[in-house]
Amino acid sequence: MRACKSCMRLSEEERCPVCGSNTSQYWSGYFAVLDPETSQIAKKMGIKSPGQYALKVR
Ligand SMILES: [Zn+2]
């Protein structure tokens, strides 16, 4: 898996399918957002769409 350097979204792509930024294979911390409206971590990180995300991306 790779993580987007901009929005932290996890994917298999070299470019983020959500925002089009480059992705990195160096990331740590995994979390899933099911409902951005009710997720505290999603609010904290500014995430607006459900999906799988990394906490840190290098
Ligand atoms: Zn992205």
N, CA, C, O and the ligand as a Tripos MOL2 file, in Angstrom:
@<TRIPOS>MOLECULE
protein
  233   231    59     0     0
PROTEIN
NO_CHARGES

@<TRIPOS>ATOM
      1 N           0.8310   -1.2020    0.0000 N.3       1 MET1
      2 CA          0.0000    0.0000    0.0000 C.3       1 MET1
      3 C           0.8660    1.2530    0.0000 C.2       1 MET1
      4 O           1.9850    1.2520    0.5140 O.2       1 MET1
      5 N           0.3330    2.3170   -0.5830 N.am      2 ARG2
      6 CA          1.0170    3.6010   -0.6130 C.3       2 ARG2
      7 C           0.0870    4.6510   -0.0180 C.2       2 ARG2
      8 O          -1.1330    4.4840   -0.0120 O.2       2 ARG2
      9 N           0.6730    5.7260    0.4780 N.am      3 ALA3
     10 CA         -0.1400    6.7700    1.0950 C.3       3 ALA3
     11 C           0.0730    8.1020    0.3880 C.2       3 ALA3
     12 O           1.1950    8.4510    0.0230 O.2       3 ALA3
     13 N          -0.9920    8.8240    0.2060 N.am      4 CYS4
     14 CA         -0.9300   10.1390   -0.4350 C.3       4 CYS4
     15 C          -0.1870   11.1370    0.4560 C.2       4 CYS4
     16 O          -0.4540   11.2210    1.6550 O.2       4 CYS4
     17 N           0.7430   11.8900   -0.1310 N.am      5 LYS5
     18 CA          1.5060   12.8660    0.6490 C.3       5 LYS5
     19 C           0.6690   14.0810    1.0160 C.2       5 LYS5
     20 O           1.0150   14.8340    1.9270 O.2       5 LYS5
     21 N          -0.4120   14.2630    0.3160 N.am      6 SER6
     22 CA         -1.2450   15.4330    0.5620 C.3       6 SER6
     23 C          -2.4230   15.1250    1.4920 C.2       6 SER6
     24 O          -2.5910   15.7820    2.5200 O.2       6 SER6
     25 N          -3.2400   14.1230    1.1300 N.am      7 CYS7
     26 CA         -4.4440   13.8700    1.9260 C.3       7 CYS7
     27 C          -4.3560   12.5950    2.7690 C.2       7 CYS7
     28 O          -5.3030   12.2660    3.4840 O.2       7 CYS7
     29 N          -3.2340   11.8750    2.6940 N.am      8 MET8
     30 CA         -2.9720   10.6910    3.5230 C.3       8 MET8
     31 C          -3.7830    9.4430    3.1450 C.2       8 MET8
     32 O          -3.7010    8.4140    3.8150 O.2       8 MET8
     33 N          -4.5320    9.5470    2.1100 N.am      9 ARG9
     34 CA         -5.3420    8.4200    1.6810 C.3       9 ARG9
     35 C          -4.4730    7.2500    1.2260 C.2       9 ARG9
     36 O          -3.4920    7.4460    0.5080 O.2       9 ARG9
     37 N          -4.8300    6.0350    1.6420 N.am     10 LEU10
     38 CA         -4.0920    4.8500    1.2190 C.3      10 LEU10
     39 C          -4.6540    4.3040   -0.0880 C.2      10 LEU10
     40 O          -5.8670    4.2440   -0.2870 O.2      10 LEU10
     41 N          -3.7340    3.9040   -0.9820 N.am     11 SER11
     42 CA         -4.1530    3.2840   -2.2420 C.3      11 SER11
     43 C          -2.9920    2.4670   -2.7910 C.2      11 SER11
     44 O          -1.9140    2.4230   -2.1990 O.2      11 SER11
     45 N          -3.2210    1.8270   -3.9180 N.am     12 GLU12
     46 CA         -2.1620    1.0660   -4.5740 C.3      12 GLU12
     47 C          -1.4930    1.8920   -5.6650 C.2      12 GLU12
     48 O          -0.5390    1.4360   -6.2960 O.2      12 GLU12
     49 N          -1.9840    3.0880   -5.8850 N.am     13 GLU13
     50 CA         -1.5470    3.8920   -7.0250 C.3      13 GLU13
     51 C          -0.3500    4.7820   -6.6990 C.2      13 GLU13
     52 O          -0.0950    5.1060   -5.5390 O.2      13 GLU13
     53 N           0.3870    5.1750   -7.7600 N.am     14 GLU14
     54 CA          1.4950    6.1040   -7.5610 C.3      14 GLU14
     55 C           0.9920    7.5330   -7.4550 C.2      14 GLU14
     56 O           1.6720    8.4210   -6.9400 O.2      14 GLU14
     57 N          -0.2210    7.7260   -7.9580 N.am     15 ARG15
     58 CA         -0.8720    9.0200   -7.7780 C.3      15 ARG15
     59 C          -2.1970    8.8080   -7.0750 C.2      15 ARG15
     60 O          -2.9540    7.8890   -7.3890 O.2      15 ARG15
     61 N          -2.4580    9.6830   -6.1160 N.am     16 CYS16
     62 CA         -3.6680    9.5470   -5.3200 C.3      16 CYS16
     63 C          -4.9270    9.6050   -6.1960 C.2      16 CYS16
     64 O          -5.1020   10.5480   -6.9680 O.2      16 CYS16
     65 N          -5.8080    8.5920   -6.0760 N.am     17 PRO17
     66 CA         -7.0410    8.6060   -6.8690 C.3      17 PRO17
     67 C          -8.0110    9.7120   -6.4360 C.2      17 PRO17
     68 O          -8.9310   10.0640   -7.1750 O.2      17 PRO17
     69 N          -7.7980   10.2480   -5.2460 N.am     18 VAL18
     70 CA         -8.7080   11.2770   -4.7330 C.3      18 VAL18
     71 C          -8.2670   12.6820   -5.1330 C.2      18 VAL18
     72 O          -9.0510   13.4410   -5.7020 O.2      18 VAL18
     73 N          -6.9960   13.0370   -4.8330 N.am     19 CYS19
     74 CA         -6.5630   14.4140   -5.0720 C.3      19 CYS19
     75 C          -5.4830   14.5400   -6.1480 C.2      19 CYS19
     76 O          -5.1440   15.6530   -6.5490 O.2      19 CYS19
     77 N          -4.9360   13.4050   -6.6230 N.am     20 GLY20
     78 CA         -3.9680   13.4560   -7.7180 C.3      20 GLY20
     79 C          -2.5350   13.7440   -7.2980 C.2      20 GLY20
     80 O          -1.6580   13.8640   -8.1540 O.2      20 GLY20
     81 N          -2.2750   13.8590   -5.9870 N.am     21 SER21
     82 CA         -0.9040   14.0990   -5.5210 C.3      21 SER21
     83 C          -0.0840   12.8130   -5.5640 C.2      21 SER21
     84 O          -0.6320   11.7160   -5.6730 O.2      21 SER21
     85 N           1.2330   12.9660   -5.4780 N.am     22 ASN22
     86 CA          2.0950   11.7930   -5.4220 C.3      22 ASN22
     87 C           1.8680   11.0140   -4.1410 C.2      22 ASN22
     88 O           1.5260   11.5820   -3.1040 O.2      22 ASN22
     89 N           2.0640    9.6990   -4.2260 N.am     23 THR23
     90 CA          1.9530    8.8700   -3.0240 C.3      23 THR23
     91 C           3.3330    8.3850   -2.6210 C.2      23 THR23
     92 O           4.2650    8.4120   -3.4240 O.2      23 THR23
     93 N           3.4630    7.9440   -1.3860 N.am     24 SER24
     94 CA          4.7310    7.4700   -0.8530 C.3      24 SER24
     95 C           4.5520    6.0750   -0.2780 C.2      24 SER24
     96 O           3.5000    5.7390    0.2650 O.2      24 SER24
     97 N           5.6050    5.2670   -0.4080 N.am     25 GLN25
     98 CA          5.5270    3.9400    0.2000 C.3      25 GLN25
     99 C           5.9780    3.9820    1.6620 C.2      25 GLN25
    100 O           5.8580    2.9970    2.3910 O.2      25 GLN25
    101 N           6.4960    5.1370    2.0730 N.am     26 TYR26
    102 CA          6.9500    5.2760    3.4560 C.3      26 TYR26
    103 C           5.9010    5.9900    4.2900 C.2      26 TYR26
    104 O           5.7870    7.2150    4.2510 O.2      26 TYR26
    105 N           5.1560    5.2340    5.0240 N.am     27 TRP27
    106 CA          4.1110    5.8140    5.8700 C.3      27 TRP27
    107 C           3.9430    4.9450    7.0970 C.2      27 TRP27
    108 O           4.4100    3.8070    7.1290 O.2      27 TRP27
    109 N           3.2790    5.4770    8.1060 N.am     28 SER28
    110 CA          3.0320    4.6910    9.3070 C.3      28 SER28
    111 C           1.7010    5.0830    9.9200 C.2      28 SER28
    112 O           1.1890    6.1780    9.6900 O.2      28 SER28
    113 N           1.1600    4.1850   10.6890 N.am     29 GLY29
    114 CA         -0.1070    4.4380   11.3520 C.3      29 GLY29
    115 C          -1.2590    4.2580   10.3820 C.2      29 GLY29
    116 O          -1.3190    4.9160    9.3430 O.2      29 GLY29
    117 N          -2.1580    3.3760   10.7210 N.am     30 TYR30
    118 CA         -3.2830    3.1210    9.8340 C.3      30 TYR30
    119 C          -4.5970    3.4020   10.5530 C.2      30 TYR30
    120 O          -4.7700    3.0250   11.7120 O.2      30 TYR30
    121 N          -5.5010    4.0500    9.8810 N.am     31 PHE31
    122 CA         -6.8480    4.1350   10.4300 C.3      31 PHE31
    123 C          -7.8680    4.2290    9.2960 C.2      31 PHE31
    124 O          -7.5580    4.6860    8.1950 O.2      31 PHE31
    125 N          -9.0690    3.7940    9.5860 N.am     32 ALA32
    126 CA        -10.1310    3.8300    8.5910 C.3      32 ALA32
    127 C         -11.1930    4.8240    9.0300 C.2      32 ALA32
    128 O         -11.5650    4.8810   10.2020 O.2      32 ALA32
    129 N         -11.6720    5.6000    8.0790 N.am     33 VAL33
    130 CA        -12.7610    6.5290    8.3640 C.3      33 VAL33
    131 C         -14.0250    5.9940    7.6860 C.2      33 VAL33
    132 O         -14.0920    5.8840    6.4620 O.2      33 VAL33
    133 N         -15.0130    5.6670    8.4980 N.am     34 LEU34
    134 CA        -16.2790    5.1710    7.9600 C.3      34 LEU34
    135 C         -17.2430    6.3200    7.7460 C.2      34 LEU34
    136 O         -17.9340    6.3950    6.7300 O.2      34 LEU34
    137 N         -17.2770    7.2190    8.7270 N.am     35 ASP35
    138 CA        -18.1870    8.3600    8.6480 C.3      35 ASP35
    139 C         -17.4700    9.6260    9.1110 C.2      35 ASP35
    140 O         -17.3450    9.8620   10.3130 O.2      35 ASP35
    141 N         -17.0010   10.4360    8.1710 N.am     36 PRO36
    142 CA        -16.2290   11.6430    8.5080 C.3      36 PRO36
    143 C         -17.0050   12.6200    9.3990 C.2      36 PRO36
    144 O         -16.4080   13.4070   10.1340 O.2      36 PRO36
    145 N         -18.3270   12.5640    9.3290 N.am     37 GLU37
    146 CA        -19.1580   13.4700   10.1330 C.3      37 GLU37
    147 C         -19.0210   13.1920   11.6270 C.2      37 GLU37
    148 O         -19.0650   14.1140   12.4410 O.2      37 GLU37
    149 N         -18.8570   11.9270   11.9830 N.am     38 THR38
    150 CA        -18.8480   11.5580   13.3990 C.3      38 THR38
    151 C         -17.4640   11.1710   13.9050 C.2      38 THR38
    152 O         -17.2820   10.9700   15.1050 O.2      38 THR38
    153 N         -16.4850   11.0650   13.0060 N.am     39 SER39
    154 CA        -15.1490   10.6260   13.4050 C.3      39 SER39
    155 C         -14.3040   11.7940   13.8950 C.2      39 SER39
    156 O         -14.0660   12.7470   13.1530 O.2      39 SER39
    157 N         -13.8490   11.7210   15.1530 N.am     40 GLN40
    158 CA        -13.0190   12.7870   15.7180 C.3      40 GLN40
    159 C         -11.7040   12.9120   14.9600 C.2      40 GLN40
    160 O         -11.2380   14.0140   14.6720 O.2      40 GLN40
    161 N         -11.1140   11.7560   14.6400 N.am     41 ILE41
    162 CA         -9.8020   11.7900   13.9630 C.3      41 ILE41
    163 C          -9.9480   12.3610   12.5590 C.2      41 ILE41
    164 O          -9.0500   13.0490   12.0740 O.2      41 ILE41
    165 N         -11.0570   12.0860   11.9120 N.am     42 ALA42
    166 CA        -11.2940   12.6390   10.5760 C.3      42 ALA42
    167 C         -11.3960   14.1590   10.6410 C.2      42 ALA42
    168 O         -10.8540   14.8590    9.7860 O.2      42 ALA42
    169 N         -12.0860   14.6630   11.6470 N.am     43 LYS43
    170 CA        -12.2200   16.1080   11.8170 C.3      43 LYS43
    171 C         -10.8680   16.7500   12.0680 C.2      43 LYS43
    172 O         -10.5250   17.7790   11.4860 O.2      43 LYS43
    173 N         -10.0970   16.1030   12.9660 N.am     44 LYS44
    174 CA         -8.7860   16.6110   13.3460 C.3      44 LYS44
    175 C          -7.8620   16.7070   12.1310 C.2      44 LYS44
    176 O          -7.0710   17.6420   12.0160 O.2      44 LYS44
    177 N          -7.9710   15.7310   11.2290 N.am     45 MET45
    178 CA         -7.0750   15.6890   10.0850 C.3      45 MET45
    179 C          -7.6890   16.3040    8.8330 C.2      45 MET45
    180 O          -7.0650   16.3120    7.7720 O.2      45 MET45
    181 N          -8.8870   16.8090    8.9540 N.am     46 GLY46
    182 CA         -9.5110   17.4770    7.8230 C.3      46 GLY46
    183 C          -9.9750   16.5410    6.7190 C.2      46 GLY46
    184 O         -10.0230   16.9180    5.5480 O.2      46 GLY46
    185 N         -10.3170   15.3190    7.1060 N.am     47 ILE47
    186 CA        -10.7430   14.3200    6.1270 C.3      47 ILE47
    187 C         -12.2410   14.4220    5.8850 C.2      47 ILE47
    188 O         -13.0400   14.4850    6.8190 O.2      47 ILE47
    189 N         -12.6010   14.4380    4.6000 N.am     48 LYS48
    190 CA        -14.0200   14.6310    4.2810 C.3      48 LYS48
    191 C         -14.6600   13.4540    3.5670 C.2      48 LYS48
    192 O         -15.8730   13.4480    3.3560 O.2      48 LYS48
    193 N         -13.8650   12.4520    3.1890 N.am     49 SER49
    194 CA        -14.4740   11.2930    2.5480 C.3      49 SER49
    195 C         -14.0400   10.0070    3.2360 C.2      49 SER49
    196 O         -12.9010    9.9070    3.6920 O.2      49 SER49
    197 N         -14.9220    9.0300    3.3150 N.am     50 PRO50
    198 CA        -14.6120    7.7640    3.9660 C.3      50 PRO50
    199 C         -13.4960    7.0260    3.2360 C.2      50 PRO50
    200 O         -13.3620    7.1500    2.0190 O.2      50 PRO50
    201 N         -12.7020    6.2660    3.9680 N.am     51 GLY51
    202 CA        -11.6360    5.5000    3.3390 C.3      51 GLY51
    203 C         -10.5790    5.0860    4.3360 C.2      51 GLY51
    204 O         -10.7650    5.2110    5.5470 O.2      51 GLY51
    205 N          -9.4660    4.5910    3.8200 N.am     52 GLN52
    206 CA         -8.3590    4.1730    4.6530 C.3      52 GLN52
    207 C          -7.2540    5.2160    4.5510 C.2      52 GLN52
    208 O          -6.9310    5.6950    3.4640 O.2      52 GLN52
    209 N          -6.6840    5.5580    5.6960 N.am     53 TYR53
    210 CA         -5.6900    6.6290    5.7300 C.3      53 TYR53
    211 C          -4.4720    6.2590    6.5710 C.2      53 TYR53
    212 O          -4.5290    5.3710    7.4220 O.2      53 TYR53
    213 N          -3.3640    6.9640    6.3120 N.am     54 ALA54
    214 CA         -2.1630    6.8310    7.1280 C.3      54 ALA54
    215 C          -2.0980    8.0150    8.0880 C.2      54 ALA54
    216 O          -2.5960    9.1010    7.7910 O.2      54 ALA54
    217 N          -1.4770    7.7860    9.2410 N.am     55 LEU55
    218 CA         -1.3110    8.8780   10.2050 C.3      55 LEU55
    219 C          -0.1240    9.7610    9.8340 C.2      55 LEU55
    220 O          -0.1760   10.9860    9.9450 O.2      55 LEU55
    221 N           0.9560    9.0980    9.3860 N.am     56 LYS56
    222 CA          2.1510    9.8460    9.0130 C.3      56 LYS56
    223 C           2.6390    9.3830    7.6510 C.2      56 LYS56
    224 O           2.6740    8.1850    7.3700 O.2      56 LYS56
    225 N           3.0140   10.3350    6.8060 N.am     57 VAL57
    226 CA          3.5780   10.0090    5.4940 C.3      57 VAL57
    227 C           4.8780   10.7670    5.3480 C.2      57 VAL57
    228 O           4.9420   11.9650    5.6240 O.2      57 VAL57
    229 N           5.9330   10.0610    4.9060 N.am     58 ARG58
    230 CA          7.2130   10.7150    4.6680 C.3      58 ARG58
    231 C           7.3660   11.0210    3.1920 C.2      58 ARG58
    232 O           8.3830   11.5760    2.7780 O.2      58 ARG58
    233 ZN         -4.5670   12.4850   -1.9220 Zn       59 ZN59
@<TRIPOS>BOND
     1     1     2 1
     2     2     3 1
     3     3     4 2
     4     3     5 am
     5     5     6 1
     6     6     7 1
     7     7     8 2
     8     7     9 am
     9     9    10 1
    10    10    11 1
    11    11    12 2
    12    11    13 am
    13    13    14 1
    14    14    15 1
    15    15    16 2
    16    15    17 am
    17    17    18 1
    18    18    19 1
    19    19    20 2
    20    19    21 am
    21    21    22 1
    22    22    23 1
    23    23    24 2
    24    23    25 am
    25    25    26 1
    26    26    27 1
    27    27    28 2
    28    27    29 am
    29    29    30 1
    30    30    31 1
    31    31    32 2
    32    31    33 am
    33    33    34 1
    34    34    35 1
    35    35    36 2
    36    35    37 am
    37    37    38 1
    38    38    39 1
    39    39    40 2
    40    39    41 am
    41    41    42 1
    42    42    43 1
    43    43    44 2
    44    43    45 am
    45    45    46 1
    46    46    47 1
    47    47    48 2
    48    47    49 am
    49    49    50 1
    50    50    51 1
    51    51    52 2
    52    51    53 am
    53    53    54 1
    54    54    55 1
    55    55    56 2
    56    55    57 am
    57    57    58 1
    58    58    59 1
    59    59    60 2
    60    59    61 am
    61    61    62 1
    62    62    63 1
    63    63    64 2
    64    63    65 am
    65    65    66 1
    66    66    67 1
    67    67    68 2
    68    67    69 am
    69    69    70 1
    70    70    71 1
    71    71    72 2
    72    71    73 am
    73    73    74 1
    74    74    75 1
    75    75    76 2
    76    75    77 am
    77    77    78 1
    78    78    79 1
    79    79    80 2
    80    79    81 am
    81    81    82 1
    82    82    83 1
    83    83    84 2
    84    83    85 am
    85    85    86 1
    86    86    87 1
    87    87    88 2
    88    87    89 am
    89    89    90 1
    90    90    91 1
    91    91    92 2
    92    91    93 am
    93    93    94 1
    94    94    95 1
    95    95    96 2
    96    95    97 am
    97    97    98 1
    98    98    99 1
    99    99   100 2
   100    99   101 am
   101   101   102 1
   102   102   103 1
   103   103   104 2
   104   103   105 am
   105   105   106 1
   106   106   107 1
   107   107   108 2
   108   107   109 am
   109   109   110 1
   110   110   111 1
   111   111   112 2
   112   111   113 am
   113   113   114 1
   114   114   115 1
   115   115   116 2
   116   115   117 am
   117   117   118 1
   118   118   119 1
   119   119   120 2
   120   119   121 am
   121   121   122 1
   122   122   123 1
   123   123   124 2
   124   123   125 am
   125   125   126 1
   126   126   127 1
   127   127   128 2
   128   127   129 am
   129   129   130 1
   130   130   131 1
   131   131   132 2
   132   131   133 am
   133   133   134 1
   134   134   135 1
   135   135   136 2
   136   135   137 am
   137   137   138 1
   138   138   139 1
   139   139   140 2
   140   139   141 am
   141   141   142 1
   142   142   143 1
   143   143   144 2
   144   143   145 am
   145   145   146 1
   146   146   147 1
   147   147   148 2
   148   147   149 am
   149   149   150 1
   150   150   151 1
   151   151   152 2
   152   151   153 am
   153   153   154 1
   154   154   155 1
   155   155   156 2
   156   155   157 am
   157   157   158 1
   158   158   159 1
   159   159   160 2
   160   159   161 am
   161   161   162 1
   162   162   163 1
   163   163   164 2
   164   163   165 am
   165   165   166 1
   166   166   167 1
   167   167   168 2
   168   167   169 am
   169   169   170 1
   170   170   171 1
   171   171   172 2
   172   171   173 am
   173   173   174 1
   174   174   175 1
   175   175   176 2
   176   175   177 am
   177   177   178 1
   178   178   179 1
   179   179   180 2
   180   179   181 am
   181   181   182 1
   182   182   183 1
   183   183   184 2
   184   183   185 am
   185   185   186 1
   186   186   187 1
   187   187   188 2
   188   187   189 am
   189   189   190 1
   190   190   191 1
   191   191   192 2
   192   191   193 am
   193   193   194 1
   194   194   195 1
   195   195   196 2
   196   195   197 am
   197   197   198 1
   198   198   199 1
   199   199   200 2
   200   199   201 am
   201   201   202 1
   202   202   203 1
   203   203   204 2
   204   203   205 am
   205   205   206 1
   206   206   207 1
   207   207   208 2
   208   207   209 am
   209   209   210 1
   210   210   211 1
   211   211   212 2
   212   211   213 am
   213   213   214 1
   214   214   215 1
   215   215   216 2
   216   215   217 am
   217   217   218 1
   218   218   219 1
   219   219   220 2
   220   219   221 am
   221   221   222 1
   222   222   223 1
   223   223   224 2
   224   223   225 am
   225   225   226 1
   226   226   227 1
   227   227   228 2
   228   227   229 am
   229   229   230 1
   230   230   231 1
   231   231   232 2
@<TRIPOS>SUBSTRUCTURE
     1 MET1         2 RESIDUE 1 A MET
     2 ARG2         6 RESIDUE 1 A ARG
     3 ALA3        10 RESIDUE 1 A ALA
     4 CYS4        14 RESIDUE 1 A CYS
     5 LYS5        18 RESIDUE 1 A LYS
     6 SER6        22 RESIDUE 1 A SER
     7 CYS7        26 RESIDUE 1 A CYS
     8 MET8        30 RESIDUE 1 A MET
     9 ARG9        34 RESIDUE 1 A ARG
    10 LEU10       38 RESIDUE 1 A LEU
    11 SER11       42 RESIDUE 1 A SER
    12 GLU12       46 RESIDUE 1 A GLU
    13 GLU13       50 RESIDUE 1 A GLU
    14 GLU14       54 RESIDUE 1 A GLU
    15 ARG15       58 RESIDUE 1 A ARG
    16 CYS16       62 RESIDUE 1 A CYS
    17 PRO17       66 RESIDUE 1 A PRO
    18 VAL18       70 RESIDUE 1 A VAL
    19 CYS19       74 RESIDUE 1 A CYS
    20 GLY20       78 RESIDUE 1 A GLY
    21 SER21       82 RESIDUE 1 A SER
    22 ASN22       86 RESIDUE 1 A ASN
    23 THR23       90 RESIDUE 1 A THR
    24 SER24       94 RESIDUE 1 A SER
    25 GLN25       98 RESIDUE 1 A GLN
    26 TYR26      102 RESIDUE 1 A TYR
    27 TRP27      106 RESIDUE 1 A TRP
    28 SER28      110 RESIDUE 1 A SER
    29 GLY29      114 RESIDUE 1 A GLY
    30 TYR30      118 RESIDUE 1 A TYR
    31 PHE31      122 RESIDUE 1 A PHE
    32 ALA32      126 RESIDUE 1 A ALA
    33 VAL33      130 RESIDUE 1 A VAL
    34 LEU34      134 RESIDUE 1 A LEU
    35 ASP35      138 RESIDUE 1 A ASP
    36 PRO36      142 RESIDUE 1 A PRO
    37 GLU37      146 RESIDUE 1 A GLU
    38 THR38      150 RESIDUE 1 A THR
    39 SER39      154 RESIDUE 1 A SER
    40 GLN40      158 RESIDUE 1 A GLN
    41 ILE41      162 RESIDUE 1 A ILE
    42 ALA42      166 RESIDUE 1 A ALA
    43 LYS43      170 RESIDUE 1 A LYS
    44 LYS44      174 RESIDUE 1 A LYS
    45 MET45      178 RESIDUE 1 A MET
    46 GLY46      182 RESIDUE 1 A GLY
    47 ILE47      186 RESIDUE 1 A ILE
    48 LYS48      190 RESIDUE 1 A LYS
    49 SER49      194 RESIDUE 1 A SER
    50 PRO50      198 RESIDUE 1 A PRO
    51 GLY51      202 RESIDUE 1 A GLY
    52 GLN52      206 RESIDUE 1 A GLN
    53 TYR53      210 RESIDUE 1 A TYR
    54 ALA54      214 RESIDUE 1 A ALA
    55 LEU55      218 RESIDUE 1 A LEU
    56 LYS56      222 RESIDUE 1 A LYS
    57 VAL57      226 RESIDUE 1 A VAL
    58 ARG58      230 RESIDUE 1 A ARG
    59 ZN59       233 GROUP 0 **** ****
